[in-house]
Structures are given as structure tokens and as C-alpha cells.
Amino acid sequence: MGANILKSVAFVVPIAGLAFLMAMGEPTEDETCPGSIAFEKSRQLVEERPDIVDVAWGNFRWVADCRFSMAGYADVDTGQGLDRRDFELVVAFDPQLRRWQQVDFSISQ
């Protein structure tokens, strides 16, 4: 019976230690402004534009602090057909309001 308890303890302790390290370990990304949420917010802001029909996502990068930039191509409905244009969107996290904001959206003419 003692051997079974020893085997159980030898099995459970490393797993508990791993769970503790996973819960308390060093975070892998900045939790105040994670890039994955910024990417989704950028996509949402571009897709909310009624004149944009389709988007080819391109370069997504961290600009500074909690500012992110996304670039790519957008098919824009001009009323006389579709026109493919370059775009760049910059979003930033406002820590006082605790929300994402569109800082700049530029699209080529």
C-alpha cells in the first residue's frame, strides 16, 4: 500500500508543479495590449466600412506602446465597379478609457 501512495505522489507532484508554473509563470505577451486582440479590432474596423467589398490582409506590426499598424489591399466599390487600393490602419489602446480606438485609416486613391 505504501508503494502505491509513493507512486501516486511521484506522479501528481510534477503535474501540480507544472500547473503552478503555467498559472504563475512569466506571461508571453503584454497583457495590457495583446496583439491578437489588436489584429481582430483592426479587421473589424476595416470590415465595417460599407464601401469595402473584400480585403487582402498584409503587414501587421507593433508601431509603439499600444499602437498597431495593419496594411494590405482592399477592393473598394466605387459605384462604377471595384477598384483595388492599398490601405493602412493604425489602432491604439487607450488605457484611460480601456478600449481600442482607430487612430488613422488611409486608403490610396
Order of alpha helices (4+ residues) and beta strands (2+ residues): alpha-alpha-beta-beta-beta-beta
